[in-house]
Every structure is written in structure tokens, then in C-alpha cells.
């Protein structure tokens, strides 16, 4: 069992920055991959970025060069979001992939608007 708690969302103007944080508790040493997904109104949930326990990263094309995922400790993952656009507006979810199943946080709202 893993429990994930996200923080750091909010309202930001286009071109601005935000950093999302995700703290994991429970069976954290069983986590293989951690990542961020997002879901905009009326759209399906989509991958934003992932990072493996070895530090390998993967990004959606739409955020490459603007977002950066990092994992400073075994139970923490960050998403640094720069040059934000209105189309980045969504609920952002932290994800932890364990051998048995994935776990999800409750989500944090990011709104990019002037």
C-alpha cells in the first residue's frame, strides 16, 4: 500500500511557473516508477512525465523543454513547470507504480489564466 499526497497547485498567469510536490508514504521502497498525469475538463487523463528509481525520465511532447520531473528522495517527486500555457490547465495527479498495481493521489488543480 502506498499513499500519495500532492501539493503546489494554484492559479498562475501564462508564462509563469509552479512546482508540484508529491509525498509518498507506506511501501515506498516497492515503488518502481513515479510520475505525473493530468486531466483537463472533458478530456482523458494523460501522461505528463515519469521518472524511474534509476532516474530515467520520460515526458509528453507537449511539455518537453518546459517541465522537469525530479525525485530527490525515495518518497518525494517534484514537477517543475515553467512557461505555463492556458492549455496546461488541468487537475494534476501523482502516480506511483508498484509491481502489483499503480497508486494515485487525490489531485491538485493547476489553472493557467490571465
C-alpha positions in Angstrom: 0.0 0.0 0.0 1.2 3.5 -0.9 -0.5 6.8 0.0 0.3 9.8 -2.2 -0.4 13.5 -1.3 0.1 16.3 -3.9 0.6 20.0 -3.2 1.7 23.1 -5.0 -1.2 23.7 -7.5 -2.8 27.0 -7.9 -3.6 29.9 -10.3 -0.8 31.3 -12.4 -0.6 33.7 -15.4 0.6 32.4 -18.8 4.4 32.3 -18.9 4.6 31.7 -15.1 5.9 28.8 -13.1 4.7 26.4 -10.5 6.3 23.4 -8.7 4.2 20.5 -7.7 5.2 18.2 -5.0 4.1 14.6 -4.2 4.9 12.8 -0.9 4.5 9.1 -0.7 4.1 7.0 2.4 3.7 3.3 3.0 5.6 0.7 0.9 7.8 3.4 -0.7 10.7 1.1 -1.4 8.5 -1.0 -3.7 7.9 1.9 -6.0 9.4 1.3 -9.5 8.3 4.5 -11.3 6.7 7.7 -10.1 5.1 10.2 -12.4 2.6 13.0 -13.0 -0.5 12.8 -15.1 -3.2 15.4 -15.8 -6.8 15.6 -16.7 -8.5 18.6 -18.3 -12.3 19.0 -18.3 -13.8 16.8 -20.9 -10.6 15.1 -21.7 -9.0 11.8 -20.8 -6.2 11.6 -18.2 -2.8 11.9 -19.9 0.8 11.3 -19.0 2.9 14.3 -18.3 6.2 12.9 -17.0 7.6 9.9 -15.3 10.9 9.0 -13.5 12.2 5.6 -12.7 14.0 4.6 -9.5 17.2 4.8 -11.5 16.5 8.4 -12.6 15.4 7.9 -16.2 12.8 10.4 -17.3 10.1 10.5 -19.9 8.0 13.5 -21.0 4.9 14.1 -23.0 5.9 16.0 -26.2 3.6 18.9 -25.2 5.7 19.6 -22.1 9.3 18.8 -23.2 11.6 21.7 -22.6 9.1 23.4 -20.2 8.6 20.8 -17.4 11.1 18.9 -15.3 10.4 15.9 -13.1 12.8 15.1 -10.3 12.9 12.6 -7.4 15.1 14.0 -4.6 14.3 11.1 -2.3 12.7 7.7 -2.5 9.3 9.1 -1.3 9.2 12.5 -3.0 8.7 13.6 -6.6 8.6 17.1 -7.9 7.3 18.6 -11.2 8.8 22.0 -12.0 6.5 23.6 -14.6 7.8 26.7 -16.5 6.5 28.7 -19.3 3.0 27.6 -18.5 0.3 27.9 -21.1 -3.5 28.0 -20.7 -3.7 24.5 -22.2 -1.7 23.2 -19.2 -4.8 23.9 -17.1 -5.9 20.6 -15.5 -6.0 18.5 -12.4 -2.6 17.0 -11.9 -2.3 13.6 -10.3 0.8 12.0 -8.8 1.2 8.3 -9.7 3.3 5.5 -8.1 3.8 2.3 -10.0 4.4 -0.8 -7.9 4.8 -4.4 -9.1 1.2 -5.2 -8.1 -0.6 -2.1 -9.2 -0.5 1.7 -9.6 -1.5 4.2 -6.9 -2.9 7.7 -7.4 -3.0 10.8 -5.4 -6.2 12.9 -5.0 -5.0 15.5 -7.5 -4.1 19.2 -7.4 -5.7 21.9 -9.6 -3.4 23.9 -11.9 -5.1 26.9 -13.6 -3.2 29.0 -16.1 -5.1 32.2 -16.9 -4.6 35.9 -17.1 
